[in-house]
Amino acid sequence: MAPYLAAQNTLIEGCAAGGVPIVRVFHVDGPALASNPFAIESGHVRPIRGLVDFEAAATFHKHRHSALVNTGLDVWLTQQGIGRLIVSGIRTEQCCETTTRHASDLGWKVDFALDATLTFDMVQPDGATLGAADIQMRTATVLQDRFAQVCSAAQALERAMPSTLAGRPA
């Protein structure tokens, strides 16, 4: 988790220093009970330990894998005139990949900061373990040049400075 946090914190600090808006997206779902880890009432819907503190330009609660489904994020991005997104966060192959595909389909240019995404080993249908590094590589492979530019946090920061942000494509 340390390499993920280092890359994610670099990305956050670089965007904050460069005046690039940072949004926070939390997955909230299921019954509003303390026993449900996806309920605000559980105390688990919060920034991960080790993440640098930052002032979010906006915070959204998602109920699906894509952060763009029924959250208002797409409207907010359009109102802000944002044409390029940097996707990072937890669950490389689920939330991050799905949001990236959705954003690309809606016309945004996407930088997928692979080192600033985190996932975990998974069990395949045959019972074998698929390692987190293999999951990340698979995600990078299917996104690159189709839905996003797969890059490092440092590369995403280079492209994110305000002078390089363009409007959404027609």
C-alpha positions as CSV (number, residue, x, y, z in Angstrom):
1,M,0.0,0.0,0.0
2,A,3.0,2.4,0.6
3,P,3.8,2.8,-3.2
4,Y,0.1,3.5,-3.9
5,L,-0.1,6.1,-1.1
6,A,3.2,7.8,-2.2
7,A,1.9,8.1,-5.8
8,Q,-1.6,9.2,-4.8
9,N,-0.2,11.8,-2.4
10,T,2.2,13.1,-5.1
11,L,-0.7,13.5,-7.4
12,I,-2.9,15.3,-4.8
13,E,-0.1,17.6,-3.7
14,G,0.9,18.4,-7.3
15,C,-2.7,19.1,-8.4
16,A,-3.2,21.3,-5.3
17,A,0.0,23.2,-5.9
18,G,-0.9,23.7,-9.6
19,G,-4.5,24.8,-9.0
20,V,-5.9,21.7,-10.6
21,P,-9.3,20.9,-9.0
22,I,-9.4,17.7,-7.0
23,V,-12.7,15.9,-6.4
24,R,-13.3,13.3,-3.8
25,V,-15.6,10.3,-4.6
26,F,-16.8,7.9,-2.0
27,H,-18.7,4.7,-2.7
28,V,-21.8,4.7,-0.5
29,D,-24.4,1.9,-0.9
30,G,-26.8,-0.4,1.0
31,P,-28.6,0.2,4.2
32,A,-27.7,3.1,6.4
33,L,-26.4,0.9,9.2
34,A,-23.2,0.9,11.2
35,S,-22.7,-2.7,10.3
36,N,-22.6,-1.9,6.5
37,P,-19.0,-0.9,5.5
38,F,-20.4,1.2,2.6
39,A,-22.7,3.2,4.8
40,I,-21.6,6.6,6.1
41,E,-22.9,5.4,9.5
42,S,-20.2,2.7,9.6
43,G,-17.3,5.2,9.8
44,H,-15.6,3.4,7.0
45,V,-16.6,5.9,4.3
46,R,-13.7,8.2,4.8
47,P,-10.3,9.0,3.3
48,I,-7.9,6.1,3.7
49,R,-5.2,6.4,6.4
50,G,-2.0,7.8,5.1
51,L,-3.7,10.0,2.4
52,V,-2.6,13.6,2.6
53,D,-5.3,16.0,3.7
54,F,-6.7,18.3,1.0
55,E,-9.5,20.7,0.3
56,A,-11.8,18.9,-2.2
57,A,-13.3,21.1,-4.9
58,A,-16.3,18.9,-4.7
59,T,-17.3,15.6,-3.0
60,F,-19.5,13.0,-4.6
61,H,-21.1,9.8,-3.3
62,K,-21.4,7.1,-5.9
63,H,-23.7,4.0,-5.7
64,R,-22.3,2.3,-8.8
65,H,-18.8,1.4,-10.1
66,S,-18.6,4.5,-12.3
67,A,-18.3,7.8,-10.5
68,L,-20.3,9.3,-13.4
69,V,-23.5,7.4,-12.8
70,N,-26.2,9.5,-11.0
71,T,-23.7,11.5,-8.9
72,G,-23.7,14.9,-10.7
73,L,-20.0,14.6,-11.3
74,D,-20.5,14.9,-15.1
75,V,-22.5,18.0,-14.7
76,W,-20.0,19.5,-12.3
77,L,-17.1,18.7,-14.7
78,T,-18.9,20.3,-17.6
79,Q,-19.8,23.4,-15.6
80,Q,-16.2,23.8,-14.6
81,G,-15.0,23.5,-18.2
82,I,-12.9,20.5,-17.4
83,G,-11.9,18.5,-20.5
84,R,-9.2,16.2,-19.1
85,L,-9.5,14.0,-16.1
86,I,-6.9,12.1,-14.1
87,V,-8.3,8.9,-12.7
88,S,-6.8,7.4,-9.6
89,G,-8.0,5.7,-6.4
90,I,-8.9,2.3,-5.0
91,R,-10.0,-0.7,-7.0
92,T,-8.0,-0.3,-10.3
93,E,-10.1,-2.8,-12.2
94,Q,-13.5,-1.8,-10.9
95,C,-14.2,1.8,-9.9
96,C,-11.2,3.3,-11.6
97,E,-11.4,1.4,-14.9
98,T,-15.2,1.7,-15.1
99,T,-15.1,5.5,-14.5
100,T,-12.3,5.8,-17.1
101,R,-14.3,3.9,-19.8
102,H,-17.4,5.9,-19.0
103,A,-15.6,9.3,-19.0
104,S,-14.0,8.4,-22.4
105,D,-17.3,7.4,-23.9
106,L,-18.7,10.8,-22.7
107,G,-15.9,12.7,-24.5
108,W,-13.4,13.5,-21.8
109,K,-9.7,12.8,-22.3
110,V,-8.5,10.6,-19.5
111,D,-5.1,10.1,-17.9
112,F,-5.1,6.9,-15.9
113,A,-2.5,7.2,-13.2
114,L,-1.8,3.5,-12.8
115,D,0.7,3.9,-9.9
116,A,-2.0,6.0,-8.1
117,T,-4.5,3.1,-8.2
118,L,-4.8,0.3,-5.8
119,T,-6.3,-3.2,-6.0
120,F,-5.9,-6.5,-4.3
121,D,-5.4,-10.1,-5.3
122,M,-8.6,-11.8,-6.5
123,V,-9.7,-15.5,-6.9
124,Q,-10.4,-16.5,-10.5
125,P,-13.3,-18.7,-11.4
126,D,-11.0,-21.7,-11.5
127,G,-9.9,-21.0,-7.9
128,A,-6.4,-19.7,-8.8
129,T,-5.3,-16.4,-7.4
130,L,-4.8,-13.5,-9.8
131,G,-2.3,-11.1,-8.3
132,A,-2.9,-7.4,-7.9
133,A,0.1,-6.6,-10.2
134,D,-1.4,-8.8,-12.9
135,I,-4.8,-7.1,-12.5
136,Q,-3.2,-3.7,-12.8
137,M,-1.3,-4.7,-16.0
138,R,-4.5,-6.1,-17.5
139,T,-6.3,-2.9,-16.8
140,A,-3.5,-0.8,-18.3
141,T,-3.5,-3.0,-21.4
142,V,-7.2,-2.7,-22.1
143,L,-7.4,1.1,-21.4
144,Q,-4.3,2.3,-23.2
145,D,-5.0,4.2,-26.4
146,R,-8.6,3.0,-26.3
147,F,-10.1,4.8,-23.3
148,A,-7.1,6.6,-21.7
149,Q,-3.5,7.4,-21.6
150,V,-2.0,5.1,-19.0
151,C,0.7,6.9,-17.2
152,S,2.4,7.5,-13.9
153,A,1.2,10.1,-11.4
154,A,4.2,12.3,-12.4
155,Q,3.3,12.1,-16.1
156,A,-0.4,12.9,-15.3
157,L,0.8,16.0,-13.4
158,E,2.9,17.2,-16.3
159,R,-0.2,17.1,-18.5
160,A,-2.5,18.5,-15.9
161,M,-1.1,22.0,-15.5
162,P,-3.8,24.6,-16.3
163,S,-2.1,25.7,-19.5
164,T,-2.6,22.1,-20.9
165,L,-6.3,21.7,-20.0
166,A,-8.4,21.8,-23.1
167,G,-12.2,21.9,-23.5
168,R,-14.2,18.8,-24.1
169,P,-14.0,17.6,-27.7
170,A,-16.9,18.4,-30.0
